[in-house]
Amino acid sequence: MPTVSSDPAPPLRESSEVGGVSAAESAASPESPIAAVSPVAPAESAAPSPELVIDSVYRTYPMLQATLLNRNIALGQQTEALGAFDTKLKGASENGPVGFYETYRQSVGVVKPTYWGGEVFGGGSGGAGASE
């Protein structure tokens, strides 16, 4: 027949105690795996700014920047394919046959746009009329 002890039951452990050792004691011991884990940041610490996150992404993923540059190159090639940088022959005629000063001006020229927003041109013009 089993014997019944008259000793009171041992006290219940708190949930933070593991194996008879409290969490504070186990974190203090160097051989504990809990000691190697860095503490969790407090809830009131500020989140990183969006600029910091974006800067980190650009530093971490250089292929992202290369992809963005390739997109700009593709847009330039598409513009070129549409004829924006082709050499153009331009002509104009400005006639003012009515009024006191009758003028007639014609011009013709060649224009070559540059990739930097300017243009190279050459041509000539002529006119006739009274300009007193």
Buried (B, 14 or more C-beta within 10 A) or exposed (E): EEEEEEEEEEEEEEEEBEEEBEBEEBBEEEEBEEEEEEEEEEEEEEEEEEEEEEEEEEEEEEEEEEEEEEEEEEEEEEEEEEEEBEEEEEEEEEEEEEEEEEBEBBBEBEBEBEEEEEEEEEEEEEEEEEEE
